[in-house]
Every structure is written in structure tokens, then in C-alpha cells.
């Protein structure tokens, strides 16, 4: 953790400033660029104390409902990073969803909500932004390992319902493919607008879209009543064995004239053949990653266009847009 991050943090329980728990002379001996690998942050009244472990401030218990994402992103630490895949897949999704301009992000503070292993944080960093990436799970460890060499990068493990930041400090806040995996999606969304700078702060969120007639057709909803109760390591091991066969079946059904595209949807595997420019090995790796992402998370709550538009309006945002760009995307501007 860089010491420059401390001034932006607040105690999530009391809202107070935090300080590095040590002899004050030791704290002031640090430069703003120094990394702190371990220690504690304390509230001003000394009532709350938070651990810094492996260079990351931790504001949550070590085990929580997002454990499956920790397993997922630490196993697939590099899979979806454009710098690893050699393809601008994450960049394409990020810029299409946000419609932000890289030059406008340079030198600005950006919050990545639900960073995983850092696929989108890498894009924002490459645009020259100062990025704080957060996750509820220990996926933060993979993100930190991947991106710690960037001088403008910070990472925090925290709860979206109890965020440890001063209000009004971020010019851009995004959460892509994350909020639907929280217990209360609406409540999670409304934690974000207060963090935006007034008169121009911009949020972007996306979700799986809830279309009533489509949900029963997606095989993950047939399986999730069983898979969410399974041991996650066992589920992952089963998928490792099954996904290659499921990919073969999915591709075979997909080749059937006229009805192939519809038939392959009934195979419970995330198959990006013909959709993403990946090698055969990469296609299997992405399939395993996203099929596990379908079946393991405790919560999976798609949203409707009407609800997302209402939330953006109720948050007092202007220039509200809700549209389908692969996912259901919502964005606006804080006035």
C-alpha cells in the first residue's frame, strides 16, 4: 500500500480519518511513494483498526460470500488481462461500455468496483488515470500482483456496502459485471454516486439483463440451485474435467443449420468460439473461467432496463443512458 492512499481513506465504521498505527515519527519518515507491506490503520479515536496484509489494506473478514471470486481470480490471475491474452478484449468492452475518452481520464482519480484480477484497472491505468481497485474477495491479491508496478495504482479489500473512502473524490467510477453478484443490487449501486466529484463525475455500471422469458432458457439457472451449495473446489474440479467435452458438444450443436445458435445455448458452458478472437487453448480457459462464474457465486441478480434507469435518475445524475452493449449498461453524469 502506498502511503499516498491514506489521505483518501476513511474508517468505514465511523467515517473518521485513518492513520498508520505506529510511532508518528515513523509515519512521517515515509515518502508518498513508499509501499507498506504490513501494519495497521486505525481511526482517529482508536476505536477501529484495520490490517494491512501483503501490501493491501483489508477492511473485511478473510472469508465472505465472495470467496468463489477469490478462487476464480487467483487461479485465472492473468487470463483476461489484455497484456496477457494479446487481444484488446477487455479494452474493447471497457471503452464501449463507458464511452469515456482516455485523454480525459489521464491524471484523474478512478475507482474500479469489483476489480477481480485487474482486467479493467489495467485499461484505466494505461490511459494515465490514478486507479483505486477494490474487491470484496481475495482476488485483490491477484490484482495487486498483476498491477503493482504501475505507480498510479492502489488496491483495497473492502465491502461495497461499507466503503472506506472520503466522499466526492473520484472523477470516474465503474463496476462492470459485478453488482449483480451482491446481495442487494440496488443498495450496492447507491453506494457509488456519493463517491463521485460534483459537477461532472461519471459512473458506469453494467449487469446481466433480466428478460423474463429468457431466464428459464439459460442452463445456469437450472444448475445454480445445486452448484451454489457445492464445495467450490469440488465444483471447479468437476468443471475442469467437463468443460472440454461441453465445448465439443456446444460447437457441434452450433454447426447445425438454422437452429444451431439456439441449440448451443442449452449446453451449460460459456463458449466464445466465433465471438472472441482467442486461440483454442484460450477459448477453453475462458470457458472454464466464465462457466465457473455462472455456477459458483452465491448471488446472481440480473436487472431490468427500467430499474437501472430509475436508479440513475434517483441518484440525481444527468445525461442518463441505459442501453444494451453485450451487457445492460447504465451511465450518467453527476450534477
C-alpha positions in Angstrom: 0.0 0.0 0.0 1.4 3.4 -1.0 1.3 5.9 1.8 -0.3 8.4 -0.5 -3.5 6.4 -0.3 -4.0 7.0 3.4 -5.3 10.6 2.9 -8.1 9.3 0.7 -9.3 6.6 3.1 -11.9 6.9 5.9 -12.9 4.5 8.6 -15.9 2.6 7.1 -17.5 2.3 10.6 -17.1 5.9 11.8 -16.2 8.0 8.8 -13.1 9.3 10.6 -9.6 9.8 9.1 -7.3 6.9 9.3 -3.6 6.9 10.3 -0.8 4.3 10.1 -0.7 2.7 13.6 2.9 3.2 14.6 5.2 5.8 16.2 4.2 9.1 14.4 7.9 9.8 13.6 8.0 6.5 11.6 4.8 7.5 9.7 6.3 10.9 8.7 9.5 9.2 7.7 7.7 7.6 4.8 7.5 9.3 1.4 4.3 9.4 -0.5 5.6 6.7 -2.8 6.7 4.3 -0.2 5.0 0.9 -0.1 3.8 -0.5 3.2 3.6 -4.3 3.2 2.2 -4.9 6.6 0.8 -3.0 9.6 -2.5 -1.5 10.8 -4.6 1.5 10.0 -6.5 3.0 13.0 -9.3 5.5 13.3 -8.5 8.8 15.0 -10.4 7.8 18.1 -8.6 4.4 18.2 -11.9 2.5 18.2 -11.4 0.8 14.9 -8.3 -1.0 13.5 -7.7 -2.5 10.1 -4.9 -4.8 8.9 -2.6 -4.1 6.1 -1.5 -7.5 4.8 0.7 -8.3 1.7 0.6 -4.6 0.8 -3.2 -4.3 0.8 -5.4 -2.6 3.4 -8.2 -5.1 4.5 -11.5 -3.8 5.7 -13.4 -7.1 5.6 -13.2 -10.6 7.1 -10.9 -13.1 5.4 -13.9 -15.3 4.3 -17.2 -14.0 2.9 -19.8 -14.6 0.3 -17.4 -13.6 -2.5 -15.0 -16.5 -1.8 -15.7 -18.1 -5.2 -14.3 -15.0 -6.9 -11.1 -15.2 -4.9 -10.6 -18.8 -6.0 -11.6 -17.8 -9.6 -9.3 -14.8 -10.0 -6.3 -16.2 -8.2 -6.5 -19.3 -10.5 -7.1 -17.2 -13.6 -4.9 -14.3 -12.5 -3.8 -13.3 -16.0 -6.4 -14.8 -18.3 -8.5 -11.8 -19.1 -5.7 -9.2 -19.0 -5.1 -7.8 -22.5 -1.4 -7.7 -21.7 -1.5 -11.5 -21.3 -4.0 -12.5 -24.0 -2.5 -10.3 -26.6 -6.0 -9.2 -27.6 -7.8 -5.9 -26.7 -10.9 -7.7 -25.5 -11.1 -6.0 -22.1 -10.2 -2.6 -23.6 -13.0 -3.1 -26.2 -15.6 -3.9 -23.6 -14.4 -1.0 -21.3 -14.4 1.7 -23.9 -17.7 0.6 -25.5 -19.4 0.5 -22.1 -18.1 3.7 -20.6 -17.8 5.9 -23.7 -15.1 7.8 -21.8 -12.2 9.4 -23.5 -8.7 8.2 -22.5 -7.2 11.7 -22.6 -9.9 12.9 -20.1 -9.0 10.2 -17.6 -5.3 10.9 -17.6 -4.3 12.3 -14.1 -7.8 11.8 -12.7 -8.9 9.5 -9.8 -10.8 6.4 -10.9 -12.5 3.8 -8.8 -12.8 0.2 -10.0 -15.5 -1.6 -8.0 -15.1 -5.3 -8.1 -11.7 -5.4 -9.8 -11.1 -9.2 -9.9 -7.6 -9.7 -11.2 -7.4 -6.2 -12.7 -8.6 -6.6 -16.3 -10.3 -3.2 -16.5 -7.9 -1.5 -14.0 -5.1 -2.2 -16.4 -7.0 -0.3 -19.1 -7.6 2.8 -16.9 -4.0 2.8 -15.8 -2.8 2.7 -19.4 -5.0 5.8 -20.0 -2.9 7.6 -17.4 -5.5 7.5 -14.6 -4.9 7.2 -10.8 -6.7 4.0 -10.1 -8.0 2.6 -6.8 -9.2 -1.0 -7.4 -11.4 -2.7 -4.8 -12.8 -6.2 -4.3 -14.6 -8.0 -1.5 -12.7 -11.2 -2.1 -9.0 -12.0 -2.0 -9.0 -11.5 -5.8 -7.2 -8.3 -4.7 -4.1 -10.4 -4.2 -4.1 -11.3 -7.9 -4.8 -7.7 -8.9 -2.0 -6.4 -6.7 0.5 -8.9 -8.2 -0.5 -8.0 -11.7 -0.5 -4.2 -11.5 1.6 -3.2 -8.5 4.4 -1.9 -10.9 2.1 0.9 -12.0 3.0 4.0 -9.9 -0.6 5.3 -10.0 -2.2 2.0 -8.8 -3.8 1.3 -5.4 -5.8 -1.7 -4.2 -8.2 -2.2 -1.3 -10.1 -5.1 0.1 -13.5 -3.8 1.3 -17.2 -4.2 1.3 -19.3 -2.2 -1.2 -21.9 -1.6 1.5 -19.3 0.0 3.8 -16.7 1.7 1.6 -13.6 3.2 3.2 -13.3 6.4 1.1 -13.8 10.1 1.5 -16.9 11.3 -0.4 -16.6 13.2 -3.7 -13.1 12.2 -4.7 -13.5 10.2 -7.8 -13.9 11.6 -11.3 -14.8 8.2 -12.7 -16.4 5.2 -11.0 -17.1 1.9 -12.9 -18.4 -1.5 -11.9 -18.6 -3.9 -14.8 -20.2 -7.3 -14.3 -20.0 -7.1 -10.5 -23.0 -5.5 -8.8 -25.4 -8.4 -9.9 -23.3 -10.7 -7.6 -24.1 -8.7 -4.4 -27.0 -9.5 -2.0 -28.9 -6.2 -2.7 -28.0 -4.8 -6.1 -29.9 -1.5 -5.7 -28.3 -0.8 -2.3 -24.9 -1.6 -3.8 -25.4 0.8 -6.7 -26.4 3.7 -4.4 -23.1 3.4 -2.5 -21.3 4.7 -5.7 -22.8 8.2 -6.6 -21.6 9.8 -3.3 -18.1 9.0 -4.2 -18.2 11.0 -7.4 -16.9 14.5 -7.8 -19.7 17.1 -8.2 -20.3 18.8 -11.5 -19.0 16.1 -13.8 -18.2 12.9 -12.0 -19.2 10.0 -14.2 -20.3 6.5 -13.2 -20.7 3.4 -15.5 -22.2 0.1 -14.4 -23.3 -3.0 -16.2 -25.3 -6.0 -15.5 -26.8 -9.2 -17.0 -30.1 -8.1 -18.3 -33.3 -9.6 -16.8 -35.7 -10.5 -19.6 -38.4 -12.7 -18.0 -38.8 -15.2 -20.9 -35.0 -15.7 -21.3 -34.1 -16.6 -17.8 -35.6 -20.1 -17.8 -33.8 -20.9 -21.0 -30.3 -20.3 -19.6 -28.9 -23.6 -18.3 -27.1 -21.9 -15.4 -30.4 -21.2 -13.7 -31.3 -24.9 -13.8 -27.9 -25.8 -12.2 -27.3 -23.0 -9.7 -29.7 -24.4 -7.0 -27.3 -27.3 -6.8 -23.9 -25.8 -7.7 -24.1 -22.9 -5.2 -24.4 -25.4 -2.4 -21.4 -27.4 -3.6 -17.9 -27.1 -2.2 -16.3 -24.6 -4.6 -13.1 -26.5 -5.0 -15.1 -29.6 -5.9 -17.2 -27.7 -8.4 -14.1 -26.3 -10.0 -12.5 -29.7 -10.3 -15.7 -31.1 -11.9 -15.8 -28.2 -14.4 -12.1 -28.7 -15.3 -12.9 -32.2 -16.4 -16.3 -31.4 -18.1 -15.7 -28.1 -19.9 -13.6 -29.6 -22.8 -16.3 -32.1 -23.6 -19.0 -29.5 -23.2 -17.2 -27.2 -25.6 -17.1 -30.0 -28.2 -20.8 -30.6 -27.8 -21.6 -26.9 -27.9 -19.6 -26.4 -31.1 -21.2 -29.5 -32.7 -24.7 -28.2 -31.9 -23.8 -24.7 -33.1 -22.9 -26.0 -36.5 -26.4 -27.3 -37.1 -28.0 -25.2 -39.9 -30.7 -22.7 -38.9 -31.2 -23.8 -35.3 -27.6 -24.3 -34.3 -27.2 -21.0 -32.5 -30.3 -21.7 -30.4 -29.4 -25.3 -29.6 -25.9 -24.5 -28.3 -27.5 -22.2 -25.7 -28.7 -25.3 -23.9 -25.2 -26.6 -23.2 -24.0 -25.2 -19.8 -20.7 -23.8 -21.0 -19.5 -20.3 -21.7 -18.5 -20.8 -25.3 -16.9 -17.8 -27.1 -16.0 -19.7 -30.3 -16.6 -17.3 -33.2 -17.3 -14.4 -30.7 -13.9 -13.6 -29.3 -10.6 -13.7 -31.2 -8.9 -16.4 -29.0 -6.9 -19.5 -29.6 -8.3 -22.9 -28.9 -6.4 -23.0 -25.6 -7.6 -19.6 -24.6 -11.2 -20.4 -25.6 -11.1 -23.4 -23.2 -9.6 -21.3 -20.4 -12.1 -18.5 -20.8 -14.9 -21.1 -20.9 -13.8 -22.7 -17.7 -13.5 -19.3 -16.0 -16.9 -18.0 -17.0 -18.7 -21.2 -16.6 -17.5 -21.3 -13.0 -18.5 -17.6 -12.8 -22.1 -18.7 -13.8 -22.4 -21.5 -11.3 -20.4 -20.7 -8.2 -21.4 -17.2 -6.9 -23.8 -17.1 -4.1 -25.8 -14.3 -5.7 -26.7 -13.8 -9.4 -29.2 -11.0 -9.8 -29.9 -9.8 -13.4 -31.5 -6.4 -13.7 -34.2 -4.7 -15.9 -33.6 -1.6 -18.0 -36.4 0.2 -16.2 -34.8 -0.4 -12.8 -31.3 0.7 -13.9 -32.8 3.8 -15.5 -34.7 4.6 -12.3 -31.7 4.2 -10.1 -29.6 6.5 -12.2 -32.3 9.1 -12.1 -32.9 8.8 -8.4 -29.2 9.2 -7.8 -29.6 12.7 -9.3 -27.5 12.0 -12.4 -27.9 13.8 -15.7 -27.4 12.6 -19.3 -28.6 9.2 -18.2 -28.2 6.4 -20.7 -29.3 2.7 -20.3 -28.6 0.6 -23.3 -27.6 -2.9 -24.3 -23.9 -3.3 -25.3 -23.5 -7.1 -24.8 -24.4 -6.4 -21.1 -27.0 -3.9 -19.9 -25.1 -0.7 -19.4 -26.0 2.3 -17.3 -24.1 5.6 -17.3 -24.6 9.3 -16.5 -23.0 12.5 -15.1 -23.2 13.8 -11.6 -24.5 17.4 -11.5 
